[in-house]
Amino acid sequence: MYYREDAEIMERIFGLSDRAVIGMINHMFQKRYQEGEGIIKEWSRRERLCVRLTVGGTDMYEYRLLHGQDCVQVQAAECGSRYLAGDRPLRSMDTIRDPGMVYAGENRQEQGTVIREYHSGERIRLTVQTVTLTGCSAAGLREMGMILFLPYLFYGFLRKEWEKKSKQQALRYLLIYEIPETLNGCLGQGEMTVYDVQKLKQACRRMAWCLLATEGWMKSLEMQNLVMETLDTDLDLLEQAYQTALHMQEKDGSGTEEGT
């Protein structure tokens, strides 16, 4: 486990735009929050791999990174209203595991329900989801609404049962085809901004280099160049986005002056 790197990537993920983070919450918990509602992010003092998000000033969610045997897990949980999470005493709390699992490639998603009952008589039901990342599919991750956790897919290449050639082929496919196609799809559908996409690519490169640089099958110059080049920042795209935004600002400004 690379605790320092995991914590750094978590901070990068939840440092992306409100559009990207709210989109993930909406997908996972079937909500309809708007980008303008805003998010408050609070990191656990005891563990940097856990963040609590408050959306719209009231509703809270918690994302926690866990390490299992040969896999990475992300636990996403509803925490209820900010007002109910205060000093109000609980009468009871039960956790019910929902039957069945959802699969996206090798990755799987389990769901449970936490039932909280307060002494005041209020009773609320909260959803807890655990996503296990065992495969290396960017498209599968997006299908689960978890594309922001894309950098953690590289842990899958540490699995010992894979042969050298299999790992190299899988990594080539992920870097050349899957990541670009999936991120372009997110950008085209407005799920992320152009800056989110480039920041996520940087996070992927950081994690891939950290985890795989010392692996024997990554020692070839071809594989190392592949990681560096495919996950490099697209400066031309960023410049184009900047010029477009600048043009729109100038257009709005001139329109206001004419109207005046």
Beta strands, then each sheet from edge to edge (+ up, - down):
strand 1: 39-43
strand 2: 50-55
strand 3: 59-68
strand 4: 71-81
strand 5: 90-97
strand 6: 102-104
strand 7: 107-118
strand 8: 123-133
sheet 1: 1+ 2- 3+ 4- 8+ 7- 5+
sheet 2: 1+ 2- 3+ 4- 8+ 7- 6+
end
